[in-house]
Amino acid sequence: MTDLDTLERDLLGQIETASDEAALEAVRVSALGKKGSVSELLKTLGAMTPDERKERGPLINGLRDRVTTALGSRREALQGAALEARLASERIDVTLPLREAPEASGRIHPISQVIDEITAIFADLGFSVAEGPDIETDEYNFTALNFPEGHPAREMHDTFFLAPDHLGRRKVLRTHTSPVQIRTMRSVEPPIRVIIPGRTYRHDSDQTHTPMFHQVEGLVIDRQANIANLKWVLENFCRAFFEVESVGMRFRPSFFPFTEPSAEVDIQCTRKGGEIRFGEGTDWLEVLGCGMVHPNVLKNCGLDPDQFQGFAFGMGIDRLAMLKYGMPDLRPFFEADVRWIEHYGFRPLDVPSLVGGLTA
């Protein structure tokens, strides 16, 4: 066996055992690079006699050609194997079901949905949305709303009091959203038409009460607002919210310090089969309180009761959600149970509108 045969056998063995393209490139450089073993042999042809060149030239050139061919074949094989491995690692089983997109799997909490429904209805009636802080002064939460100091009506609310400040004054977690009515009347010139959705707090907890709950109140102040306007607004709201053609309502005299006269509103329903349906039947269900704004409240806000009058109403958002969507217990609203929200929640793109339907 000649030196060329030995060299060829050695190089072809290295090419065959190269595990990747980097190793194969190293073999190519060692054989055909500027100082490679085959290149060095090709350099010796210039110093040979014509007869030696005639004999050795074809052998050396043949070695170079066979090494080059082997390198090309091995490179193609390595590239094919790398592609197969990549395809295997990136393979997608198209027979598996697709995962739901976030907009399909996510859920909107019923409270958020009902607030959007209420807002859509009252926006169509010309109301805007007003907001205020959850922590209020005694002035805004009670005094300006015609709750005098020491008045028994203050005991109607199980209030959360905060620690007193350096002057001995205690702020409270608002017991209703009515303080926003005061803030609005003191900062906005009539006519006023607002609804006020928000969180409220009372020291109470059972199947139908929680320490933190949600209310929405409405306020209208102008020179001609009257009971007939109030009744029309509430009838239109109940008919749109409960999505019925007509709804029977009755107004029962009641007492609220900030309205006079005051009333509680019942709507007609049936409870057959353990299910409440509105717009039919002979039963009645209380849903909200309302009344004409008390003259003292107008005076406390700098409005002349001889020039301006108005009406207000308020209802529990959590209770409305329970009535409309058949939820028996209020406590799961705040327990963050994913199973509950998946059952009662709404799809993110189900945006309430009077055109497309509140619960379309």
C-alpha positions as CSV (number, residue, x, y, z in Angstrom):
1,M,0.0,0.0,0.0
2,T,1.4,3.4,-1.1
3,D,1.6,6.6,1.0
4,L,-1.3,8.0,-1.2
5,D,-3.4,5.0,-0.5
6,T,-2.8,5.3,3.3
7,L,-3.5,9.0,3.2
8,E,-6.7,8.5,1.2
9,R,-7.9,5.8,3.6
10,D,-7.2,8.0,6.6
11,L,-9.0,11.0,5.2
12,L,-12.0,9.1,4.0
13,G,-12.3,7.5,7.4
14,Q,-12.2,10.9,9.1
15,I,-14.9,12.2,6.7
16,E,-17.1,9.2,7.3
17,T,-16.9,9.6,11.1
18,A,-17.4,13.4,11.2
19,S,-20.4,13.9,13.5
20,D,-21.4,17.4,12.4
21,E,-20.6,20.1,9.8
22,A,-18.0,21.7,12.1
23,A,-16.1,18.5,12.4
24,L,-16.4,17.9,8.7
25,E,-15.0,21.4,8.0
26,A,-12.0,20.6,10.2
27,V,-11.3,17.5,8.0
28,R,-11.6,19.6,4.9
29,V,-9.1,22.2,6.1
30,S,-6.7,19.5,7.2
31,A,-6.8,17.9,3.8
32,L,-7.5,20.7,1.2
33,G,-6.7,23.8,3.2
34,K,-3.8,26.1,2.4
35,K,-1.5,23.8,4.4
36,G,-3.5,20.7,4.1
37,S,-2.0,17.3,3.4
38,V,-3.4,17.0,-0.1
39,S,-2.5,20.6,-0.9
40,E,1.1,20.0,0.2
41,L,1.3,17.0,-2.2
42,L,-0.1,19.2,-5.1
43,K,2.7,21.7,-4.4
44,T,5.4,19.0,-5.0
45,L,4.3,18.6,-8.6
46,G,6.2,21.7,-9.7
47,A,9.5,20.3,-8.6
48,M,9.1,16.9,-10.4
49,T,10.5,15.9,-13.7
50,P,8.1,15.6,-16.6
51,D,8.0,11.8,-16.3
52,E,7.4,11.9,-12.5
53,R,4.7,14.5,-13.0
54,K,3.1,12.4,-15.6
55,E,3.0,9.5,-13.2
56,R,2.3,11.2,-9.9
57,G,0.0,14.0,-11.1
58,P,-3.0,11.9,-12.0
59,L,-2.7,10.0,-8.6
60,I,-2.5,13.2,-6.5
61,N,-5.3,14.9,-8.5
62,G,-7.4,11.8,-8.3
63,L,-6.9,11.8,-4.5
64,R,-8.0,15.4,-4.3
65,D,-11.1,14.8,-6.4
66,R,-12.2,11.7,-4.4
67,V,-11.7,13.6,-1.1
68,T,-13.7,16.6,-2.4
69,T,-16.5,14.2,-3.5
70,A,-16.6,12.5,-0.2
71,L,-16.7,15.8,1.6
72,G,-19.7,16.9,-0.5
73,S,-21.6,13.7,0.1
74,R,-21.0,13.7,3.8
75,R,-22.1,17.4,4.1
76,E,-25.3,16.6,2.3
77,A,-25.9,13.7,4.6
78,L,-25.2,15.8,7.7
79,Q,-27.5,18.6,6.5
80,G,-30.3,16.1,5.8
81,A,-30.0,14.6,9.3
82,A,-30.0,18.1,10.9
83,L,-33.2,19.0,9.0
84,E,-34.9,15.7,10.0
85,A,-34.0,16.4,13.7
86,R,-35.3,20.0,13.4
87,L,-38.5,18.9,11.8
88,A,-39.0,16.2,14.5
89,S,-38.5,18.7,17.3
90,E,-40.8,21.4,15.8
91,R,-43.5,19.0,14.7
92,I,-47.1,20.0,15.5
93,D,-49.7,17.4,16.0
94,V,-52.5,18.9,13.9
95,T,-54.9,16.2,15.2
96,L,-54.9,17.7,18.7
97,P,-57.7,20.3,19.5
98,L,-56.6,23.9,19.5
99,R,-56.3,25.7,22.8
100,E,-58.9,28.5,23.3
101,A,-57.6,32.0,22.6
102,P,-57.6,34.4,25.6
103,E,-60.7,36.3,24.3
104,A,-62.5,32.9,24.3
105,S,-61.3,31.4,27.5
106,G,-61.3,34.5,29.7
107,R,-64.4,35.6,31.6
108,I,-65.9,38.9,32.7
109,H,-67.2,39.0,36.3
110,P,-71.0,39.3,36.5
111,I,-70.7,42.5,38.6
112,S,-68.6,44.1,35.8
113,Q,-71.0,42.9,33.2
114,V,-74.1,44.2,35.1
115,I,-72.4,47.6,35.6
116,D,-71.8,47.8,31.9
117,E,-75.4,46.9,31.2
118,I,-76.7,49.5,33.6
119,T,-74.3,52.1,32.1
120,A,-75.5,51.3,28.6
121,I,-79.2,51.7,29.5
122,F,-78.8,55.0,31.3
123,A,-76.4,56.4,28.7
124,D,-79.2,55.9,26.2
125,L,-81.4,58.0,28.6
126,G,-78.9,60.9,28.7
127,F,-77.1,60.1,31.9
128,S,-73.4,60.4,32.4
129,V,-71.2,58.5,35.0
130,A,-69.9,60.1,38.1
131,E,-67.3,58.7,40.6
132,G,-65.9,59.5,44.0
133,P,-63.6,58.1,46.7
134,D,-64.3,55.1,48.8
135,I,-63.1,56.8,52.0
136,E,-65.4,59.7,52.9
137,T,-65.7,62.3,55.6
138,D,-68.7,62.3,57.9
139,E,-69.8,65.5,56.2
140,Y,-70.2,63.9,52.8
141,N,-71.4,60.5,54.0
142,F,-74.0,61.7,56.5
143,T,-74.3,65.4,57.4
144,A,-74.7,66.9,53.9
145,L,-77.3,64.1,53.2
146,N,-79.5,65.3,56.0
147,F,-78.3,63.0,58.7
148,P,-77.9,65.4,61.6
149,E,-75.4,64.7,64.4
150,G,-76.9,62.0,66.7
151,H,-79.8,61.4,64.4
152,P,-81.2,57.8,64.7
153,A,-81.1,57.5,60.9
154,R,-77.4,57.1,61.2
155,E,-78.0,53.8,62.9
156,M,-79.5,52.5,59.7
157,H,-75.9,52.0,58.4
158,D,-73.4,49.6,60.1
159,T,-70.5,51.9,59.4
160,F,-66.8,51.1,59.2
161,F,-65.0,54.0,61.0
162,L,-61.3,54.8,60.5
163,A,-59.0,55.9,63.2
164,P,-59.5,59.6,64.1
165,D,-57.1,62.3,62.8
166,H,-55.2,64.8,64.9
167,L,-58.4,66.9,65.3
168,G,-60.4,63.9,66.5
169,R,-62.3,63.6,63.2
170,R,-63.0,60.1,61.9
171,K,-63.4,59.3,58.2
172,V,-65.5,56.3,57.1
173,L,-65.7,53.7,54.4
174,R,-68.7,55.1,52.5
175,T,-71.9,53.3,53.3
176,H,-73.6,54.3,50.0
177,T,-72.6,56.1,46.8
178,S,-74.7,59.1,47.8
179,P,-71.7,61.2,48.8
180,V,-70.9,61.4,45.1
181,Q,-74.3,63.1,44.7
182,I,-73.1,65.8,47.1
183,R,-69.8,66.2,45.3
184,T,-71.6,66.4,42.0
185,M,-74.1,69.0,43.1
186,R,-71.4,71.1,44.7
187,S,-69.2,71.1,41.5
188,V,-71.6,71.0,38.6
189,E,-74.2,73.5,37.6
190,P,-77.7,72.1,36.9
191,P,-79.2,70.4,34.9
192,I,-77.5,67.3,36.3
193,R,-78.2,63.7,35.1
194,V,-75.7,61.2,36.5
195,I,-75.5,57.6,37.6
196,I,-73.0,56.6,40.3
197,P,-71.9,52.9,40.3
198,G,-69.3,51.9,42.9
199,R,-68.2,49.9,45.9
200,T,-69.8,50.5,49.3
201,Y,-69.1,49.1,52.8
202,R,-71.2,48.0,55.7
203,H,-70.6,45.8,58.7
204,D,-72.8,42.9,57.6
205,S,-72.2,39.4,56.2
206,D,-74.6,36.6,55.3
207,Q,-76.1,34.9,52.3
208,T,-77.4,38.1,50.8
209,H,-75.0,40.7,52.5
210,T,-71.3,41.2,52.3
211,P,-69.0,43.8,54.0
212,M,-68.2,45.2,50.6
213,F,-70.9,45.4,47.9
214,H,-71.8,47.4,44.9
215,Q,-74.5,50.1,44.4
216,V,-75.6,52.3,41.6
217,E,-77.4,55.5,42.3
218,G,-79.0,58.0,39.9
219,L,-79.5,61.7,40.4
220,V,-81.4,64.3,38.3
221,I,-81.5,68.0,39.2
222,D,-83.2,70.6,37.2
223,R,-86.0,73.1,37.5
224,Q,-88.9,70.8,36.5
225,A,-87.9,67.2,37.6
226,N,-90.9,65.4,39.2
227,I,-92.2,62.1,40.4
228,A,-93.7,61.3,36.9
229,N,-90.2,61.7,35.4
230,L,-88.8,59.4,38.1
231,K,-91.4,56.8,37.4
232,W,-90.8,56.9,33.7
233,V,-87.0,56.6,34.1
234,L,-87.3,53.6,36.4
235,E,-89.9,51.8,34.2
236,N,-87.7,52.2,31.2
237,F,-84.7,50.9,33.1
238,C,-86.4,47.8,34.5
239,R,-87.9,46.9,31.1
240,A,-84.5,47.3,29.4
241,F,-82.5,45.6,32.1
242,F,-84.7,42.5,32.6
243,E,-85.4,42.5,28.9
244,V,-89.2,42.2,29.0
245,E,-91.8,43.9,26.9
246,S,-93.6,45.5,29.9
247,V,-93.1,45.5,33.7
248,G,-95.6,46.2,36.5
249,M,-94.3,48.5,39.2
250,R,-95.6,49.8,42.5
251,F,-94.2,52.5,44.7
252,R,-94.6,52.0,48.5
253,P,-94.0,55.0,50.9
254,S,-90.8,54.7,52.8
255,F,-88.2,56.8,54.6
256,F,-84.8,58.0,53.6
257,P,-83.2,61.1,55.2
258,F,-82.0,62.5,51.9
259,T,-85.4,62.2,49.9
260,E,-88.9,63.5,50.6
261,P,-91.2,61.9,49.6
262,S,-89.4,58.6,49.6
263,A,-90.5,55.3,48.2
264,E,-89.4,51.7,47.7
265,V,-90.1,50.1,44.3
266,D,-91.5,46.6,43.7
267,I,-91.7,45.0,40.3
268,Q,-94.2,42.4,39.2
269,C,-92.9,38.8,39.0
270,T,-93.7,35.1,39.2
271,R,-91.9,32.5,41.3
272,K,-93.3,29.4,39.8
273,G,-90.9,26.4,39.6
274,G,-88.5,28.2,42.0
275,E,-87.5,30.6,39.2
276,I,-88.2,34.3,39.2
277,R,-89.6,35.8,36.0
278,F,-90.3,39.5,35.6
279,G,-93.1,41.1,33.6
280,E,-95.7,38.5,34.6
281,G,-97.3,36.8,37.5
282,T,-99.0,38.1,40.7
283,D,-96.0,38.4,43.1
284,W,-93.9,41.5,43.8
285,L,-90.2,41.9,44.5
286,E,-88.5,44.9,46.0
287,V,-85.6,46.1,43.7
288,L,-84.7,49.7,44.7
289,G,-85.4,52.9,46.7
290,C,-86.1,56.3,45.4
291,G,-87.6,59.7,46.0
292,M,-87.4,63.5,45.5
293,V,-84.2,65.1,46.7
294,H,-84.8,66.6,50.1
295,P,-84.8,70.4,50.2
296,N,-82.2,70.3,53.0
297,V,-79.8,68.4,50.7
298,L,-80.2,71.0,48.0
299,K,-79.5,73.7,50.5
300,N,-76.4,71.9,51.8
301,C,-75.1,71.9,48.2
302,G,-75.7,75.6,47.6
303,L,-78.8,75.1,45.5
304,D,-82.0,77.0,46.1
305,P,-84.9,74.5,46.6
306,D,-87.3,77.2,45.3
307,Q,-85.5,77.2,42.0
308,F,-84.3,73.6,41.6
309,Q,-85.7,70.2,42.4
310,G,-84.8,66.7,41.5
311,F,-85.1,63.0,42.2
312,A,-82.7,60.2,43.1
313,F,-82.8,56.4,43.2
314,G,-80.4,53.6,44.3
315,M,-80.2,49.9,43.9
316,G,-77.8,47.1,44.7
317,I,-75.8,45.9,41.7
318,D,-75.0,42.5,43.3
319,R,-78.7,41.9,44.0
320,L,-79.6,42.9,40.4
321,A,-77.1,40.4,39.1
322,M,-78.5,37.6,41.4
323,L,-82.0,38.3,40.2
324,K,-81.3,38.5,36.5
325,Y,-78.9,35.6,36.2
326,G,-80.2,33.2,38.9
327,M,-77.4,33.3,41.4
328,P,-78.6,32.0,44.8
329,D,-75.8,33.2,47.1
330,L,-73.9,36.5,47.2
331,R,-70.7,35.2,48.8
332,P,-69.2,33.3,45.8
333,F,-69.1,36.7,44.0
334,F,-66.0,37.5,46.1
335,E,-64.4,34.0,46.6
336,A,-62.4,34.0,43.3
337,D,-63.4,30.4,42.5
338,V,-62.4,29.8,38.8
339,R,-65.2,27.2,38.4
340,W,-67.8,29.8,39.5
341,I,-66.5,32.5,37.2
342,E,-66.3,30.0,34.3
343,H,-70.0,29.1,34.8
344,Y,-71.5,32.6,35.5
345,G,-68.9,34.8,33.8
346,F,-69.3,36.5,30.4
347,R,-67.1,36.3,27.3
348,P,-64.9,39.4,27.0
349,L,-66.3,40.4,23.6
350,D,-70.0,40.2,24.8
351,V,-70.2,43.9,25.2
352,P,-73.7,45.0,26.4
353,S,-75.5,47.4,24.0
354,L,-79.1,48.3,23.5
355,V,-78.7,47.7,19.8
356,G,-77.2,44.2,19.9
357,G,-78.9,43.1,23.2
358,L,-77.6,43.3,26.7
359,T,-76.9,39.6,27.0
360,A,-76.4,38.7,23.3
